[in-house]
């Protein structure tokens, strides 16, 4: 063991002539422990929310959407979809059609986004139809060959609504709702909106308010009929890929494969603001709770200054015996860093212990109606611990600079003059 480290460790263990120095040292260790543990727990919660949000969000939407730049619809989509599903990294493809409508029942109405789908394909790129709590998505399957009434649109077409949207218009499974599309028909009086009645066959709950409060699913053929488009035209082809973080790269490849006039939008572009807000929250959390470590470093500074004052004679004796100024500085640097190391290790053990227990046992309950989940999510990450430990040790080291510099300036003759 180095001479400086040996002396620093002995100073930490030695009895104090002034008990207050020992108390401040203990407070410093506790402060570093509390700051490190709080940061680990807070960042684990932030990462847990981000992971849970990302998982739910990506379960509710596709990774890449291919649309026409001119928004004139994708023609001959079946052949195009068959060709693009063979592209590398693509594991799911689905046709879809979107349209803004007004959904109403009796005197209650709300704006809605209807999505025309084929369930067999939709389930390959999204989990929304699998989150149906009441009813079933089976009626959304394409009309059977023998069902002439379904093909002609004479029977009421089915619709699956989001939970909040259904509550807003007062609809339940079996209810009949009126859908009004602004993409209507031209008449002598001008453009007249198109009316269509739908029968509610299911209600889904994704956990995302934007989906649950405004989305509805209908058959793709019904959407084409409602929005006055032929069977050969859809508005978007959706893709699911094997590596969601390669969405931008795969999207560019799909654009090239589809030909001119197509544009690919990925999930990162569409949710950039949301994840930017989560990253900002993470930084603010780190800076705010990191102040606890800063306060603990001030305690380290105070305890070392008082230690230098108490050990002035010892320092003078060491210098008289040949200790260099650099060695004296190192003694008090090691002492402050040892306080930081003890507090950091204890804080990491405490913080990760709480985070791992929270992730496993879900002991912090939440209101699912408010947060969409039943428990507080924890996702402890090793990289966070490394960063927190580095910052805590750096702050502890910086707190030792002035006291160690002050100790190295002690003059033996002045310190021992009256001894």
Residue pairs with C-beta under 8 A, 6 or more apart in sequence:
2 330
3 327
4 327
4 330
4 331
4 334
5 334
7 318
7 331
8 330
8 331
8 332
8 333
8 334
8 335
8 338
9 334
9 338
11 307
11 311
11 331
11 335
12 25
12 335
12 338
12 339
15 22
16 22
16 310
17 310
18 306
18 310
20 306
21 303
21 306
21 307
21 310
24 299
24 302
24 303
24 306
25 303
25 339
27 299
28 296
28 299
28 300
28 303
28 339
28 343
29 339
29 342
29 343
29 346
30 296
30 343
31 292
31 293
31 295
31 296
31 299
31 343
32 293
32 296
32 297
32 300
32 339
32 340
32 342
32 343
32 344
32 346
32 347
32 392
32 396
33 343
33 344
33 346
33 347
33 350
34 292
34 296
34 347
35 289
35 290
35 292
35 293
35 294
35 295
35 296
35 343
35 347
35 392
36 293
36 343
36 344
36 346
36 347
36 348
36 350
36 351
36 388
36 389
36 392
37 346
37 347
37 348
37 350
37 351
37 354
38 289
38 292
38 351
39 286
39 289
39 290
39 292
39 293
39 347
39 351
39 384
39 388
40 347
40 348
40 350
40 351
40 352
40 354
40 355
40 380
40 384
40 385
40 388
41 351
41 354
41 355
41 358
41 378
42 285
42 286
42 289
43 282
43 285
43 286
43 381
43 384
43 388
44 351
44 355
44 358
44 359
44 378
44 379
44 380
44 381
44 384
45 376
45 377
45 378
46 278
46 281
46 282
46 285
47 282
47 379
47 380
47 381
47 384
48 359
48 376
48 377
48 378
48 379
49 278
49 377
50 275
50 278
50 282
50 379
51 377
51 379
52 373
52 377
53 274
53 278
54 275
56 206
56 207
56 208
56 372
57 208
57 267
57 271
57 274
58 244
58 267
59 126
59 127
59 128
59 206
60 126
60 127
60 128
60 131
60 206
60 208
60 211
61 126
61 267
61 270
62 92
62 94
62 125
62 126
62 238
62 239
62 240
62 267
63 125
63 239
63 240
63 241
63 244
63 247
63 250
63 266
63 267
64 238
64 239
64 241
64 247
64 250
64 251
64 254
64 264
64 265
64 266
64 267
65 236
65 237
65 238
65 239
65 264
65 265
65 266
66 74
66 84
66 236
66 237
66 238
66 239
66 254
66 255
66 258
66 262
66 263
66 264
67 74
67 235
67 236
67 262
67 263
67 265
68 74
68 261
68 262
68 263
69 261
69 262
69 263
70 261
71 235
73 229
73 233
73 234
73 235
74 80
74 233
74 234
74 235
74 236
74 237
75 232
75 233
76 232
77 95
77 232
77 233
77 234
77 237
78 95
80 237
80 258
81 93
81 95
81 237
83 257
84 90
84 93
84 237
84 239
84 254
84 257
84 258
85 93
87 250
87 253
87 254
87 257
88 250
88 253
89 241
89 242
89 243
89 246
89 250
90 239
90 240
90 241
90 250
90 254
91 124
91 240
91 241
91 242
92 121
92 124
92 125
92 239
92 240
93 121
93 124
93 125
93 237
93 238
93 239
93 240
94 117
94 118
94 121
94 122
94 124
94 125
94 126
94 237
94 238
95 117
95 118
95 121
95 220
95 234
95 236
95 237
95 238
96 115
96 116
96 117
96 122
96 220
96 234
96 235
96 236
96 237
96 238
97 115
97 116
97 220
97 223
97 224
97 227
97 229
97 234
97 235
97 236
98 113
98 114
98 115
98 116
98 235
98 236
99 113
99 114
99 116
99 181
99 183
99 223
99 226
99 227
99 235
100 111
100 112
100 113
100 114
100 182
101 111
101 112
101 113
101 114
101 179
101 180
101 181
101 182
101 226
102 109
102 110
102 111
102 112
102 179
102 180
103 109
103 110
103 111
103 112
103 161
103 165
103 169
103 177
103 178
103 179
103 216
104 110
104 169
104 177
104 178
104 179
104 180
105 169
105 170
105 171
105 175
105 176
105 177
105 178
106 170
108 168
108 169
108 170
109 169
110 165
110 168
110 169
110 214
111 214
112 161
112 165
112 179
112 214
112 215
112 216
113 214
113 215
113 216
114 159
114 179
114 215
114 216
114 217
114 218
114 223
114 226
115 215
115 216
115 217
115 218
115 223
116 217
116 218
116 219
116 220
116 221
116 222
116 223
116 224
116 226
116 234
117 129
117 140
117 217
117 218
117 219
117 220
118 140
118 141
118 142
118 219
118 220
119 129
119 137
119 138
119 140
119 141
120 141
122 128
122 129
122 217
123 129
123 130
124 240
125 238
125 239
125 240
126 238
127 206
128 204
128 206
128 211
128 215
128 217
129 137
129 140
129 160
129 204
129 217
131 204
131 205
131 206
131 207
132 160
132 202
132 203
132 204
133 163
133 203
133 204
133 205
134 172
134 173
134 202
134 203
135 160
135 173
135 200
135 201
135 202
135 203
136 201
136 202
137 160
137 201
137 202
137 217
138 201
139 158
139 201
139 202
140 158
140 160
140 201
140 217
140 218
140 219
141 219
142 219
142 220
142 221
143 150
143 151
143 219
143 221
144 150
149 155
153 222
153 225
156 176
156 197
156 198
156 199
157 196
157 198
157 199
157 218
157 219
157 222
158 198
158 199
158 200
158 201
158 202
158 218
158 219
159 177
159 179
159 198
159 199
159 200
159 201
159 216
159 217
159 218
160 200
160 201
160 202
160 203
160 204
160 216
160 217
160 218
161 171
161 177
161 200
161 202
161 203
161 204
161 215
161 216
162 203
162 204
162 205
162 206
162 211
162 212
162 213
162 214
162 215
162 216
163 203
163 204
163 205
163 212
164 209
164 212
164 213
165 212
165 213
165 214
165 215
165 216
166 172
166 200
166 203
168 213
169 177
171 177
171 200
172 200
172 203
173 200
173 201
173 202
173 203
174 199
174 200
175 199
175 200
176 197
176 198
176 199
176 200
177 197
177 198
177 200
178 195
178 196
178 197
178 198
179 195
179 196
179 197
179 198
179 226
180 193
180 194
180 195
181 193
181 194
181 196
181 226
181 227
182 193
183 194
183 227
183 228
184 191
184 192
184 193
184 194
184 228
185 191
185 192
185 194
185 228
186 192
194 226
194 227
194 228
196 222
196 225
196 226
198 218
198 222
204 212
204 217
205 212
206 212
207 372
207 373
208 372
218 226
220 234
221 231
224 230
224 231
224 233
224 234
239 250
239 254
241 247
241 250
244 267
247 266
247 267
247 268
248 266
248 268
248 269
251 264
251 265
251 266
252 264
254 262
254 264
255 262
255 263
255 264
268 275
290 391
293 391
293 392
293 395
294 395
296 343
296 396
297 340
297 395
297 396
297 398
297 399
298 399
300 336
300 339
300 340
300 396
300 399
300 400
301 336
301 399
301 400
301 402
301 403
303 339
304 332
304 335
304 336
304 399
304 400
304 403
304 404
305 402
305 403
305 406
307 332
307 335
307 403
308 315
308 332
308 403
308 406
308 407
308 410
311 407
312 410
312 415
313 415
313 416
313 419
315 328
315 407
315 410
315 415
316 410
316 411
316 412
316 414
316 415
316 416
317 412
317 416
318 327
318 328
319 325
319 328
319 410
319 412
320 412
320 416
325 408
325 409
326 408
328 404
328 407
328 408
328 410
329 404
329 405
329 407
329 408
330 404
331 404
331 407
332 400
332 403
332 404
332 407
333 397
333 400
333 401
333 404
335 400
336 396
336 397
336 399
336 400
336 403
336 404
337 393
337 396
337 397
337 400
339 396
340 392
340 393
340 395
340 396
340 397
341 393
341 396
343 392
343 396
344 388
344 389
344 392
344 393
344 396
347 388
347 392
348 385
348 388
348 389
351 380
351 385
352 380
352 385
355 378
355 380
356 378
356 380
357 363
358 364
358 376
358 378
359 377
359 378
359 379
359 380
362 374
362 375
362 376
363 375
364 375
364 376
365 374
365 375
365 376
366 373
366 374
366 375
366 376
368 374
